[in-house]
Every structure is written in C-alpha cells, then in structure tokens.
Amino acid sequence: MTEHLVSTGAIVYAIELDKLLLARLQRLAKKFPNVTAVQGDVLETDLAALAAGRRIRLYGNLPYYITSPILHHLFAFADLIDEIHIVIQEEVAERLAAKPRTKQYGYLSVATQLYTRPEIVLGIPRSAFSPPPEVGSALVTLRLPGERAKLALRDEAAFLEFVKLCFSQKRKTLVNNLRPLASPDTVREILAAQNLRPDARAEQLTVAQFATIEACLTDTDTR
C-alpha cells in the first residue's frame, strides 16, 4: 500500500510501530524523497503536526482489535481530513455503514456517521492474507464531512457520551436508558415532540434525531 501511494508522487507519511516493518519503510524512504517513515503509535500521533496545514487522506490496514480507538483518534482531526481508506474486519465495516433499524446499527455507527459518510467498497476474503485471518475483511472508504456538518452540536464529546448512554442497554427503551439524565415523563415529552413513540429505542434513531433529543435535554437542564 505504501509503495503504491509513493508511486503517485504524493507526500506520504508512513506511521509504523513495529520495528521490523519500520525498517522496511525506512529503506523505502531512502529511495523516494516523498515518503517519510514515522516511528510511533498511530493512537498517539499528532496528525495536525504531520499535516502542517495541508489537507490529508489516510490509508491503512488497521489492527482489528483496536479499530474503534483508532477511528476515534482520527475523528479528532476531522477538520483536516478529506477521506479515510481502511481495511478492517468485515463485521466492523458493516457496523460503520449500518442504517437505523438494522441489527448492526449502534454507537459506532452513529459516531462514524457523525464525522464521515461510510461506504463498504470491497469485501476481502481470508485467502487474500498470509497467514489468513479467522474473519473476513473489507475495504471501507470514509468521506468527510458527515452529519456533523449539518448539525450545530455544542459539545461533540458530550454528544457522543449521550449516544453511548442511549445504547448502553440496547434492548431497553430510551426512557429507561436516559433515567440518569431526565425523568421518564420528560423523555416521553421530547420523543413525542419528535414524532417518536414513547417506547422508542436507540437503534431506531438517526444521527440528527439523537442530536435533537440531546439538545432538548440540555435545554431542560439549564432552565
């Protein structure tokens, strides 16, 4: 992947934690002036510093067990990013792109769609890897911006914590999951104002509906 990107002539920063793989990238950097090997953990990498004022695109094969933390780290730099192209576990890819009222739709779907417009581009069989993993994989493209551009969120971190609370017990209604924030009657009133049933569950809501409900609850708290 890195060699292909380098061949386009684009400026490439290759972030790698593994010393053996880093050595290969460093040898590549000696041949091509447009690539820089960066030793470090992507979860601790300051992408803004690497970008140095430029718009960026991100490419990578993400470690499957930390896909979610990596995505959240990348989303922190959403204002700099045009596109993200990643190979991840197929099941996680389906969650990123899931629509409301589907089994796969959850907190990670909302967080991803807040910042990006996800598309599953290609399914990748296990046989494409050596050694083959135990799960299927997929290439996913995340184009920015996502729903965030249409919303006037006051505090994105607080909004995501709110969404996480809404999904905390997926089989329970929003009225029950939101008890730490508001009385059942208050939540029912807000749901009714949004033409939602009193027994609505988190998996039924769009990103925009989550934002509206969170804003209403915040306004109720400040009265």
Secondary structure, 3 states (H helix, E strand, C coil): CHHHHHHCCCCEEEEECCHHHHHHHHHHHHHCCCEEEEECCHHHCCHHHHHCCCCEEEEEECCHHHHHHHHHHHHCCHHHEEEEEEEEEHHHHHHHHCCCCCCCCCHHHHHHHHHCEEEEEEEECHHHCCCCCCCCEEEEEEECCCHHHHCCCCCHHHHHHHHHHHCCCCCCCHHHHCCCCCCHHHHHHHHHHCCCCCCCCHHHCCHHHHHHHHHHHHHHHHC
